[in-house]
Amino acid sequence: MTVNIVIGSYLEPELVKRIESFSDEIRVHYRPDLLPVPRYACDHSAPARDLSPQQMDEWRSTVALADVLFDFDWNDPASMPERCPNLKWVQATSAGIGSFMQRTKLDQSPLSVTTAGGIHAAPLAEFALFGALYFVKGIPNLMERKREHHWQRYTTRQLKGMRALVVGLGGVGREVVREFTAMGVHVIGLGRSQQTYDIDGLTRVIDRTQLDSVLPEVDFLVLCSALTTETQGMIGARQLELMHSESVVINISRGQLIDQDAFYLALSNRTIGGACLDVFEQEPLPTDDPMWDLDNVIISPHSASTVQTENASLVELFLENFGNWRGGLPFRNLYNPVTGY
C-alpha cells in the first residue's frame, strides 16, 4: 500500500530523502517552489508566498493527495478534513498547538495529530538556565562597567543552593528540572493534581492550590506549562506581589500564562528582580510596548526553541511515529483535545 506524504513546510533536501528512503510504502510529495520561503533555519511559520492562481491550484491539488501531512497546510489548515479525503494523520512541527487546534476547529475533527513535544526541551531548558545565570551573575552590571571602562571588584551571587519552581512537568519541564538540579538548584515542581510524577531531583511536587504558598520562597519561577483554560492568567498581580524583590520569572511557555499589565508593573517597580522571556501575550511584541525599555528584562522573539538541528529532530520523530502508525502501535505525542495538548 502506498502512503502519500505531503510536506507542508520547507525541509532540507537530505531530510526529504531520509523520509523517502524510510519505507518502500512511502511516496513523498514535496513542492518547495510552492511553500513559504523560510526566513531563518527551521522556520515553520514563514509568511505565505505570493502564488499565481495556477500555482495555488497546484498546491491545493498536492495537499488533497495526502494520507499524511508533515506540518499543517500553510494555506487553509481549517478545511483540511474536507479537502483531503484520505488524510488520517498530521505531524505538527510545534509542541504547543492547543490554541491553533481550537481556533481552526481541528480539535473537533477525526484527524490524528501529533505534536513536536520533547523536540524543543533541551534548547528551552538551556535558555531558562541562561536566564537564571544572567541575573545571578550580574551580567547587566558587568556590561555597564565595561561600557564605562570601570574596574572595580564586587560580590556576586551563587546559583547553587538557590530555589526554583518549575510550572509544568512535561518534556520541557523535566529537562529544566534536570538542568537546574545539575547546577545545585533546589527545584519544586508544579504538576497536575492527582497525578504522580517520578522525576529525579525534585524536592517536592505541588499542585495549583499550593502555588501562592510556595512563591515567597523561590528565586526563579520557570513557566513550562501548556496554555489551557486552567493555566491562562495563572500568574497575576497577587502572585507577583508574593515573590521577593530579587526573584526572576522565566517564561518559555506562552505569554498568556501571565497578566501582562501586572507583570510590567512588577518589573518596572522592582517588585521582582527581572524576567527572561521567550513568549508574550501579543506576538510580535509591538515596537512601542514599554517592556522593550526595561533594563531588567531579556526579550527573545519566540526563538529559544529553534536550533539548527531542529528539522533533523522533527524528521526522526515523524519517522518514529510513522513506524508506530504502520505497526499498529500508539503515536508518540498524540494531541488530546480534552487537555488541549
Number of C-alpha atoms within 10 A of each C-alpha: 6 10 17 21 24 25 24 28 25 24 21 13 10 10 15 16 12 15 18 16 13 12 14 10 13 16 16 19 18 19 15 15 12 19 22 21 17 16 11 10 15 21 19 22 15 16 14 13 14 11 15 10 9 9 13 15 12 15 19 16 13 19 26 19 19 26 18 25 24 21 21 22 20 17 18 11 16 19 13 20 16 11 17 18 12 15 23 15 20 24 27 23 27 18 20 20 21 21 15 14 20 14 11 15 13 20 20 10 15 11 16 17 25 26 26 22 23 19 23 21 22 21 19 25 25 17 23 28 19 14 23 25 15 15 24 18 15 13 12 13 11 13 11 11 13 11 9 9 9 10 9 6 6 5 7 10 11 12 19 13 12 18 21 27 26 26 26 22 22 17 17 26 27 25 21 28 25 19 18 25 20 12 13 15 23 22 24 21 24 24 20 15 11 7 8 9 16 8 15 10 19 20 13 13 22 16 15 14 9 11 16 15 10 15 20 16 15 20 25 27 22 28 27 27 25 25 21 17 11 11 17 17 16 16 19 17 18 11 18 24 17 17 24 18 18 15 26 26 26 26 25 28 24 23 21 18 25 22 17 19 12 17 22 17 15 20 22 19 11 15 18 23 21 26 25 24 24 22 23 21 14 12 10 10 17 10 8 8 10 11 21 14 10 14 12 19 22 17 17 15 12 18 15 19 19 17 14 11 11 18 21 16 15 24 19 16 22 23 17 13 20 22 16 14 14 11 9 9 11 12 18 17 18 18 25 14 15 9 12 18 21
